[in-house]
Amino acid sequence: MNKAREAKFFIGQVVRHRIYPFRGVIFDVDPEFANTEEWWQSIPEDVRPSKDQPFYHLFAENEETEYVAYVSEQNLVIDDSGRPVRNTQIEELFDRDDDGGYRLKPGTRH
């Protein structure tokens, strides 16, 4: 049995995809893959991530739109631009801090 790895990123952190042009704020972490087999199989095989790593739920944005993304740890890097993420769902859970990061609002259960 594989032991789940400890997550490298944390809730409220701003990250970007290392290949595709989008970024977002982490709002949940799965210790390993927890989506459908159909979703996983829809990823092209040459870039399909392994399932035995943390996966992150992001309030994401790209040039055109805002959405929720599910991304493997291997495909994320820290976004240290300091720019706010414009996804409107962020304000439901987070306050923006002085350093450009996001903190769960007081009383928010995760």
N, CA, C and O of each residue as an XYZ file, in Angstrom:
440
protein
N       0.842     -1.185      0.000
C       0.000      0.000      0.000
C       0.880      1.240      0.000
O       1.800      1.354      0.811
N       0.601      2.163     -0.904
C       1.375      3.399     -0.985
C       0.960      4.365      0.100
O      -0.224      4.507      0.406
N       1.929      5.019      0.671
C       1.647      6.042      1.674
C       1.472      7.380      0.959
O       2.295      7.749      0.122
N       0.405      8.104      1.284
C       0.153      9.404      0.658
C       1.257     10.374      1.061
O       1.688     10.401      2.214
N       1.703     11.164      0.100
C       2.730     12.167      0.367
C       2.118     13.372      1.056
O       0.929     13.653      0.908
N       2.937     14.072      1.802
C       2.496     15.304      2.429
C       2.380     16.382      1.355
O       3.231     16.486      0.471
N       1.324     17.176      1.440
C       1.081     18.222      0.446
C       2.167     19.293      0.503
O       2.571     19.733      1.580
N       2.624     19.699     -0.662
C       3.657     20.733     -0.803
C       3.066     22.142     -0.699
O       3.721     23.064     -0.213
N       1.831     22.295     -1.156
C       1.155     23.591     -1.171
C       0.060     23.601     -0.116
O      -0.303     22.550      0.411
N      -0.473     24.790      0.197
C      -1.448     24.892      1.282
C      -2.667     25.717      0.862
O      -2.633     26.456     -0.122
N      -3.728     25.568      1.628
C      -4.975     26.291      1.368
C      -4.711     27.788      1.486
O      -4.111     28.260      2.452
N      -5.177     28.521      0.472
C      -4.981     29.958      0.416
C      -3.783     30.382     -0.416
O      -3.625     31.566     -0.713
N      -2.941     29.437     -0.793
C      -1.757     29.767     -1.583
C      -2.129     29.999     -3.046
O      -2.998     29.320     -3.593
N      -1.461     30.963     -3.669
C      -1.666     31.236     -5.091
C      -0.632     30.425     -5.875
O       0.568     30.501     -5.612
N      -1.122     29.656     -6.832
C      -0.264     28.790     -7.648
C      -0.642     28.976     -9.114
O      -1.686     29.538     -9.445
N       0.237     28.488     -9.971
C      -0.069     28.486    -11.401
C       0.296     27.117    -11.964
O       1.117     26.389    -11.405
N      -0.336     26.791    -13.084
C      -0.043     25.516    -13.748
C       1.305     25.641    -14.448
O       1.609     26.682    -15.031
N       2.095     24.609    -14.394
C       3.435     24.703    -14.975
C       3.427     24.581    -16.501
O       4.415     24.935    -17.145
N       2.339     24.090    -17.088
C       2.252     23.941    -18.545
C       1.201     24.868    -19.142
O       1.471     25.600    -20.095
N       0.000     24.827    -18.573
C      -1.127     25.574    -19.140
C      -1.250     26.956    -18.502
O      -0.896     27.132    -17.336
N      -1.748     27.940    -19.257
C      -1.775     29.327    -18.782
C      -2.952     29.650    -17.857
O      -3.864     30.387    -18.232
N      -2.919     29.092    -16.650
C      -3.905     29.489    -15.651
C      -3.288     29.467    -14.271
O      -2.263     28.828    -14.032
N      -3.936     30.179    -13.373
C      -3.484     30.286    -11.986
C      -4.690     30.272    -11.086
O      -5.818     30.409    -11.559
N      -4.474     30.106     -9.779
C      -5.610     30.089     -8.880
C      -5.201     30.031     -7.427
O      -4.019     29.976     -7.088
N      -6.225     30.045     -6.566
C      -6.058     29.958     -5.125
C      -6.523     28.578     -4.683
O      -7.623     28.149     -5.033
N      -5.695     27.886     -3.922
C      -6.047     26.549     -3.431
C      -7.118     26.673     -2.356
O      -6.965     27.434     -1.400
N      -8.220     25.908     -2.519
C      -9.249     25.910     -1.487
C      -9.497     24.535     -0.884
O     -10.261     24.418      0.075
N      -8.872     23.492     -1.420
C      -8.975     22.155     -0.833
C      -7.840     21.303     -1.368
O      -7.304     21.565     -2.445
N      -7.476     20.272     -0.600
C      -6.392     19.373     -0.986
C      -6.840     17.934     -0.754
O      -7.345     17.600      0.318
N      -6.654     17.088     -1.760
C      -6.856     15.648     -1.615
C      -5.470     15.019     -1.489
O      -4.597     15.320     -2.303
N      -5.235     14.150     -0.492
C      -3.907     13.553     -0.320
C      -3.457     12.718     -1.518
O      -2.261     12.533     -1.746
N      -4.425     12.221     -2.274
C      -4.145     11.541     -3.538
C      -5.373     11.703     -4.421
O      -6.403     12.208     -3.977
N      -5.260     11.276     -5.660
C      -6.325     11.450     -6.643
C      -7.681     11.008     -6.098
O      -7.808      9.912     -5.553
N      -8.695     11.864     -6.245
C     -10.036     11.547     -5.748
C     -11.105     12.041     -6.721
O     -12.165     12.506     -6.302
N     -10.829     11.940     -7.999
C     -11.795     12.311     -9.022
C     -12.194     11.037     -9.754
O     -11.811      9.946     -9.332
N     -12.948     11.146    -10.831
C     -13.421      9.955    -11.533
C     -12.341      9.391    -12.472
O     -11.452     10.111    -12.928
N     -12.444      8.121    -12.735
C     -11.545      7.474    -13.685
C     -11.720      8.096    -15.077
O     -10.747      8.260    -15.813
N     -12.948      8.437    -15.426
C     -13.228      9.076    -16.713
C     -12.473     10.402    -16.839
O     -11.890     10.692    -17.883
N     -12.487     11.202    -15.771
C     -11.765     12.483    -15.775
C     -10.274     12.232    -15.988
O      -9.640     12.900    -16.806
N      -9.725     11.288    -15.266
C      -8.288     10.989    -15.352
C      -7.923     10.493    -16.748
O      -6.908     10.908    -17.310
N      -8.744      9.610    -17.309
C      -8.489      9.066    -18.647
C      -8.610     10.136    -19.732
O      -8.040      9.975    -20.811
N      -9.333     11.218    -19.474
C      -9.498     12.274    -20.472
C      -8.232     13.117    -20.644
O      -8.115     13.878    -21.605
N      -7.300     12.981    -19.724
C      -6.027     13.710    -19.824
C      -5.140     12.965    -20.824
O      -4.994     11.747    -20.720
N      -4.546     13.667    -21.785
C      -3.666     12.973    -22.736
C      -2.585     12.169    -22.008
O      -1.961     12.653    -21.064
N      -2.383     10.942    -22.462
C      -1.491     10.007    -21.770
C      -0.086     10.569    -21.555
O       0.536     10.294    -20.528
N       0.418     11.343    -22.498
C       1.788     11.848    -22.370
C       1.938     12.916    -21.283
O       3.061     13.237    -20.894
N       0.831     13.469    -20.789
C       0.900     14.452    -19.695
C       0.038     14.030    -18.499
O      -0.140     14.809    -17.563
N      -0.489     12.820    -18.522
C      -1.355     12.332    -17.437
C      -0.532     12.136    -16.163
O       0.461     11.408    -16.173
N      -0.938     12.779    -15.067
C      -0.182     12.651    -13.824
C      -0.464     11.324    -13.117
O      -1.487     10.685    -13.358
N       0.453     10.925    -12.250
C       0.200      9.738    -11.434
C      -0.856     10.077    -10.394
O      -1.030     11.241    -10.032
N      -1.556      9.065     -9.918
C      -2.638      9.267     -8.959
C      -2.148      9.336     -7.516
O      -2.879      9.791     -6.637
N      -0.931      8.893     -7.266
C      -0.434      8.779     -5.884
C       0.304     10.028     -5.412
O       1.420      9.945     -4.899
N      -0.313     11.153     -5.586
C       0.246     12.435     -5.162
C      -0.910     13.333     -4.758
O      -2.054     13.056     -5.119
N      -0.641     14.399     -4.021
C      -1.725     15.325     -3.698
C      -2.310     15.975     -4.957
O      -1.601     16.255     -5.923
N      -3.620     16.204     -4.912
C      -4.345     16.931     -5.954
C      -5.025     18.106     -5.287
O      -5.500     17.998     -4.157
N      -5.073     19.230     -5.984
C      -5.538     20.487     -5.416
C      -6.760     21.017     -6.160
O      -6.844     20.953     -7.386
N      -7.704     21.543     -5.379
C      -8.881     22.215     -5.917
C      -8.556     23.712     -5.910
O      -8.182     24.268     -4.878
N      -8.700     24.348     -7.061
C      -8.360     25.768     -7.190
C      -9.555     26.587     -7.646
O     -10.334     26.150     -8.492
N      -9.692     27.781     -7.076
C     -10.516     28.809     -7.694
C      -9.579     29.415     -8.724
O      -8.654     30.146     -8.372
N      -9.814     29.114     -9.991
C      -8.847     29.410    -11.038
C      -9.322     30.499    -11.994
O     -10.499     30.854    -12.046
N      -8.349     31.012    -12.746
C      -8.624     31.989    -13.793
C      -7.629     31.780    -14.927
O      -6.502     31.330    -14.722
N      -8.083     32.123    -16.130
C      -7.176     32.247    -17.261
C      -7.532     33.558    -17.959
O      -8.277     34.363    -17.402
N      -7.029     33.782    -19.135
C      -7.293     35.043    -19.841
C      -8.781     35.271    -20.094
O      -9.243     36.412    -20.081
N      -9.539     34.188    -20.326
C     -10.930     34.319    -20.731
C     -11.960     34.178    -19.619
O     -13.011     34.816    -19.684
N     -11.696     33.366    -18.604
C     -12.774     32.995    -17.687
C     -12.267     32.617    -16.299
O     -11.065     32.533    -16.047
N     -13.231     32.394    -15.414
C     -12.980     31.911    -14.055
C     -13.644     30.550    -13.919
O     -14.696     30.314    -14.514
N     -13.050     29.659    -13.149
C     -13.595     28.307    -13.017
C     -12.944     27.614    -11.832
O     -12.068     28.183    -11.180
N     -13.369     26.385    -11.550
C     -12.746     25.540    -10.543
C     -11.897     24.514    -11.277
O     -12.359     23.878    -12.224
N     -10.648     24.354    -10.833
C      -9.732     23.393    -11.461
C      -9.307     22.346    -10.439
O      -9.314     22.597     -9.234
N      -8.939     21.174    -10.936
C      -8.432     20.065    -10.119
C      -7.083     19.692    -10.713
O      -7.015     19.213    -11.845
N      -6.000     19.909     -9.954
C      -4.655     19.814    -10.532
C      -3.736     18.996     -9.631
O      -3.771     19.118     -8.407
N      -2.914     18.158    -10.264
C      -1.927     17.364     -9.531
C      -0.788     18.253     -9.029
O      -0.473     19.287     -9.619
N      -0.190     17.825     -7.940
C       0.917     18.593     -7.370
C       2.058     18.782     -8.375
O       2.655     19.857     -8.436
N       2.359     17.754     -9.155
C       3.478     17.836    -10.098
C       3.281     18.931    -11.147
O       4.246     19.364    -11.778
N       2.047     19.377    -11.337
C       1.768     20.386    -12.360
C       1.587     21.791    -11.808
O       1.172     22.689    -12.541
N       1.888     21.997    -10.540
C       1.742     23.316     -9.944
C       3.079     23.901     -9.527
O       3.998     23.183     -9.132
N       3.167     25.223     -9.622
C       4.303     25.985     -9.105
C       3.737     27.206     -8.388
O       2.620     27.639     -8.672
N       4.501     27.749     -7.473
C       4.069     28.931     -6.736
C       3.967     30.118     -7.685
O       4.845     30.332     -8.520
N       2.895     30.883     -7.552
C       2.745     32.143     -8.296
C       3.095     33.253     -7.310
O       2.330     33.540     -6.389
N       4.230     33.862     -7.505
C       4.673     34.914     -6.579
C       4.538     36.307     -7.201
O       5.257     37.236     -6.833
N       3.604     36.435     -8.151
C       3.414     37.715     -8.827
C       2.810     38.771     -7.903
O       2.994     39.968     -8.122
N       2.088     38.330     -6.868
C       1.427     39.272     -5.976
C       0.125     39.829     -6.532
O      -0.567     40.585     -5.850
N      -0.215     39.461     -7.769
C      -1.455     39.926     -8.381
C      -2.643     39.152     -7.797
O      -2.536     37.945     -7.579
N      -3.775     39.827     -7.540
C      -4.946     39.110     -7.038
C      -5.512     38.173     -8.105
O      -5.397     38.433     -9.303
N      -6.118     37.093     -7.654
C      -6.816     36.177     -8.552
C      -8.250     36.680     -8.623
O      -8.856     36.955     -7.587
N      -8.803     36.804     -9.821
C     -10.090     37.470     -9.982
C     -11.309     36.560     -9.832
O     -12.430     37.043     -9.990
N     -11.149     35.304     -9.545
C     -12.291     34.400     -9.410
C     -13.200     34.883     -8.274
O     -12.757     35.013     -7.133
N     -14.466     35.145     -8.590
C     -15.389     35.712     -7.607
C     -15.719     34.767     -6.459
O     -16.190     35.221     -5.416
N     -15.489     33.477     -6.617
C     -15.762     32.521     -5.540
C     -14.782     32.680     -4.374
O     -15.074     32.246     -3.259
N     -13.643     33.287     -4.618
C     -12.624     33.451     -3.580
C     -13.170     34.206     -2.381
O     -12.911     33.831     -1.237
N     -13.923     35.265     -2.635
C     -14.383     36.105     -1.523
C     -15.374     35.403     -0.605
O     -15.650     35.899      0.487
N     -15.918     34.256     -1.021
C     -16.794     33.475     -0.146
C     -16.009     32.843      1.005
O     -16.536     32.710      2.109
N     -14.769     32.458      0.761
C     -13.967     31.738      1.759
C     -12.764     32.498      2.298
O     -12.308     32.233      3.411
N     -12.244     33.447      1.514
C     -10.955     34.041      1.846
C     -10.993     35.561      1.970
O     -11.807     36.244      1.349
N     -10.075     36.061      2.800
C      -9.717     37.475      2.837
C      -8.322     37.569      2.254
O      -7.510     36.660      2.426
N      -8.040     38.657      1.569
C      -6.703     38.861      1.000
C      -5.825     39.525      2.049
O      -6.247     40.484      2.695
N      -4.597     39.017      2.224
C      -3.707     39.616      3.214
C      -2.780     40.638      2.572
O      -2.773     40.792      1.351
N      -2.007     41.328      3.381
C      -1.133     42.399      2.901
C      -0.015     41.902      1.994
O       0.566     42.683      1.240
N       0.289     40.608      2.061
C       1.363     40.045      1.251
C       0.875     39.507     -0.088
O       1.659     38.949     -0.856
N      -0.424     39.673     -0.374
C      -0.970     39.198     -1.649
C      -1.490     37.780     -1.585
O      -1.955     37.244     -2.591
N      -1.419     37.161     -0.411
C      -1.940     35.808     -0.255
C      -3.380     35.834      0.221
O      -3.990     36.898      0.331
N      -3.910     34.675      0.497
C      -5.296     34.551      0.923
C      -5.358     33.748      2.207
O      -4.680     32.732      2.354
N      -6.190     34.221      3.145
C      -6.396     33.543      4.420
C      -7.883     33.231      4.561
O      -8.743     34.038      4.210
N      -8.164     32.015      5.094
C      -9.562     31.667      5.326
C     -10.201     32.707      6.224
O      -9.587     33.175      7.183
N     -11.429     33.066      5.911
C     -12.148     34.030      6.731
C     -12.394     33.422      8.113
O     -12.595     32.213      8.229
N     -12.378     34.249      9.156
C     -12.685     33.725     10.493
C     -14.022     33.013     10.509
O     -14.997     33.495      9.933
N     -14.069     31.879     11.161
C     -15.308     31.113     11.252
C     -15.571     30.214     10.067
O     -16.541     29.457     10.071
N     -14.715     30.281      9.035
C     -14.891     29.413      7.867
C     -14.412     28.020      8.220
O     -13.295     27.838      8.704
N     -15.257     27.050      7.977
C     -14.882     25.657      8.249
C     -14.315     25.066      6.975
O     -14.842     25.261      5.879
N     -13.257     24.361      7.149
C     -12.696     23.657      5.994
C     -12.644     22.188      6.283
O     -12.203     21.408      5.439
